């Protein structure tokens, strides 16, 4: 089954600087959210939680 999910880029302020998140207002399972983060290479956010690509943290994306 394929489904289309709308994402927006939202910058969130952190002590290291603004960090861009791909955000959606729909509930997505964490494994699926982690898969999207790995494929895009960007952090993702949904009502379920925030996920970063493997081996990355928020300071790696500060200032993008």
C-alpha positions as YAML, in Angstrom:
chain: A
units: angstrom
residues:
- id: 1
  name: UNK
  ca: [0.00, 0.00, 0.00]
- id: 2
  name: UNK
  ca: [1.31, 3.44, -0.90]
- id: 3
  name: UNK
  ca: [0.26, 6.63, 0.77]
- id: 4
  name: UNK
  ca: [1.22, 10.24, 0.24]
- id: 5
  name: UNK
  ca: [2.13, 12.29, 3.31]
- id: 6
  name: UNK
  ca: [2.43, 16.08, 3.18]
- id: 7
  name: UNK
  ca: [5.52, 17.43, 4.96]
- id: 8
  name: UNK
  ca: [6.50, 21.04, 5.65]
- id: 9
  name: UNK
  ca: [9.94, 22.34, 6.61]
- id: 10
  name: UNK
  ca: [9.80, 24.11, 9.97]
- id: 11
  name: UNK
  ca: [12.87, 25.65, 11.60]
- id: 12
  name: UNK
  ca: [13.05, 25.24, 15.36]
- id: 13
  name: UNK
  ca: [15.37, 27.34, 17.51]
- id: 14
  name: UNK
  ca: [17.98, 25.43, 19.54]
- id: 15
  name: UNK
  ca: [21.03, 26.62, 21.48]
- id: 16
  name: UNK
  ca: [23.21, 25.59, 18.51]
- id: 17
  name: UNK
  ca: [21.05, 27.55, 16.04]
- id: 18
  name: UNK
  ca: [17.92, 26.97, 13.97]
- id: 19
  name: UNK
  ca: [17.35, 23.31, 12.98]
- id: 20
  name: UNK
  ca: [15.09, 22.39, 10.03]
- id: 21
  name: UNK
  ca: [12.57, 19.60, 10.62]
- id: 22
  name: UNK
  ca: [10.32, 17.89, 8.09]
- id: 23
  name: UNK
  ca: [7.02, 18.06, 9.97]
- id: 24
  name: UNK
  ca: [3.56, 16.63, 9.50]
- id: 25
  name: UNK
  ca: [0.43, 16.81, 11.61]
- id: 26
  name: UNK
  ca: [-0.48, 13.15, 10.99]
- id: 27
  name: UNK
  ca: [0.36, 10.33, 13.40]
- id: 28
  name: UNK
  ca: [3.12, 8.15, 11.94]
- id: 29
  name: UNK
  ca: [4.64, 5.08, 13.59]
- id: 30
  name: UNK
  ca: [8.19, 5.65, 14.85]
- id: 31
  name: UNK
  ca: [9.73, 2.96, 12.58]
- id: 32
  name: UNK
  ca: [8.17, 4.64, 9.55]
- id: 33
  name: UNK
  ca: [9.31, 8.06, 10.75]
- id: 34
  name: UNK
  ca: [12.84, 6.70, 11.20]
- id: 35
  name: UNK
  ca: [12.76, 5.27, 7.66]
- id: 36
  name: UNK
  ca: [11.81, 8.68, 6.24]
- id: 37
  name: UNK
  ca: [14.62, 10.34, 8.23]
- id: 38
  name: UNK
  ca: [17.15, 7.86, 6.85]
- id: 39
  name: UNK
  ca: [15.93, 8.31, 3.26]
- id: 40
  name: UNK
  ca: [15.88, 12.12, 3.34]
- id: 41
  name: UNK
  ca: [18.87, 12.66, 5.62]
- id: 42
  name: UNK
  ca: [16.90, 15.28, 7.57]
- id: 43
  name: UNK
  ca: [15.28, 15.22, 11.01]
- id: 44
  name: UNK
  ca: [11.55, 14.53, 11.09]
- id: 45
  name: UNK
  ca: [8.85, 15.61, 13.50]
- id: 46
  name: UNK
  ca: [5.26, 14.49, 14.00]
- id: 47
  name: UNK
  ca: [2.88, 14.23, 16.96]
- id: 48
  name: UNK
  ca: [4.51, 10.83, 17.60]
- id: 49
  name: UNK
  ca: [7.93, 12.40, 18.26]
- id: 50
  name: UNK
  ca: [11.14, 13.75, 16.73]
- id: 51
  name: UNK
  ca: [13.58, 11.49, 14.88]
- id: 52
  name: UNK
  ca: [17.06, 12.10, 13.51]
- id: 53
  name: UNK
  ca: [18.95, 10.07, 10.92]
- id: 54
  name: UNK
  ca: [21.21, 7.40, 12.40]
- id: 55
  name: UNK
  ca: [24.35, 8.86, 14.00]
- id: 56
  name: UNK
  ca: [23.17, 12.48, 13.82]
- id: 57
  name: UNK
  ca: [21.95, 14.98, 16.40]
- id: 58
  name: UNK
  ca: [20.36, 18.44, 16.30]
- id: 59
  name: UNK
  ca: [23.69, 20.32, 16.29]
- id: 60
  name: UNK
  ca: [24.63, 18.55, 13.03]
- id: 61
  name: UNK
  ca: [21.74, 20.34, 11.31]
- id: 62
  name: UNK
  ca: [22.09, 23.76, 12.96]
- id: 63
  name: UNK
  ca: [22.30, 26.56, 10.44]
- id: 64
  name: UNK
  ca: [21.05, 24.60, 7.40]
...
